[in-house]
């Protein structure tokens, strides 16, 4: 089961994040999906998650996510990732800055019967906003 769950996560990165195929979200995420992200608390279900991914891709259309490591046990997959992107579109009300960004983070997926039921995110949202020039670096 662990290897199958890792395959789900790899496909999500390839097809949704890097491939920008938003229609695949419903294939990979359960209808009762729960998103846990302190930086985006308003994103709580699969519909809101899909909207957030579309908005992220509109703001950063060249974003490429790299899986640095995958660890799986039982129904959980931990993904250590990095992402590079250029802010060329509107994102969260922030007009394009044309700045390049680099992020690193960890996402924990809970996968049941081949679908993601829950994601827990950890990444440096403050550092991301500093890279965009939205928050001054002190």
N, C-alpha and C positions, 0 to 999 in steps of 0.2 A: 504494500500500500504506500509506503514512504516514497518509493521511486515513482509511482504513478502520480502522487501529489506533487513531487518535484517537477514532473513533466507539465502539469497544469500551470505551475508558476512560470516555468520557462516559456510556455506558449502565451501566457498573459503578457509577459514582457515583449516577446517577439511580435505578437499580433495586435495587441491593444496599444501598449506604450510606444514601441518603436514603429509598428506598422500603421498606427492611427486608425485602426479598424474598430470604431466604437460600437458597431453592431454586434461584435463578438462579446461584449460585456454581459449581455443576457445569457449567453452560452456558458460562460465561466463563473458567473456569480449567482448565488441563490436568491430567490425572490425575497426572502427574509434576511438578506445580508445586513450586517452591522459593521459600520466603519468607526474605528476609534482613533481619532487624530486630534490631539490638543490644539494644533495649529489651524484646524478647520472643523470646529465643533458642530457647525451647521450641517455637515455631511454625515447623515446617519443611516441612510438606506440605499438600495441599489439605484433608484432613480436619481437621487441627489448625487451619488457617486458618479454616475454616468455624466451628469451635467458638469460636475467638477473636472472630470477627465477631458471632456470636450473643451471646456474653458482653458484648462492648462495647455492643451495642444494648440488652441488658437493663439495663446500668448507666446508660446514657445514651440512653433511648428517644426523646428529642427531638433527637438529634444531626442536624445538617444540615451537609453538606460542600459547599463552594463551590470550583469549579475557578477558580483565579486565572490560570493560564496552562497551555497544553499545547504542547509542542514534540516533533515526531516526526522521526525519521530512521531509515531501514531498519526493523529489527524492534523499535526502542525508542521508547517514549513517556515523556517526562518531564512529570509533573504537579506543578505548584506549587499547593498547596491551603490552605484554611483550614477550620476546623471549630468550630462553636459547639454546646454541649450543656450540659444540667443533669444533675448526678449524683444521680439519684433511685432507683437500684437498686444491688444489690450488684455490685461489679466487682473482680476479682482479690482477693477476700477483704475488700475495703474496704466497710463498710456505707455506705448513702446519706448524703451530706453536704448535699444540696440546694444545692450550690454550682454556679454557672455557670462554665463553662470556655471558653477561647478558645485554639485551637492553630493553628499554621502549620507546614507541612512540605513536603517534596518526596518524591515516590515515582517511581521509575524502573520501568517495566513493560517486560518483553521478551515480545513477542507473536509466536507462530508459528501460522500457519494459523488465525487468528482467536481463538486461546486464549492466555491469559496463562500463560507458562511460568515466569516469575520476577518477583518484586517486590523492590526494594531501597528501604528506608525511611530517611528522615532527618527527625527532629523532636525537639523539646525535651521529653523525657519527664520530666526533673527539674522543669522549669517547670510541667508538667501536674500533677505530684504536689504542688507548692507551692500551686497554685490550689485543689486539693482540701483543703489543710490537713493532708495526710499527712506532709509534710516541712516543717519550719519554714524560713521565708525568712530567710537571714542576711545 
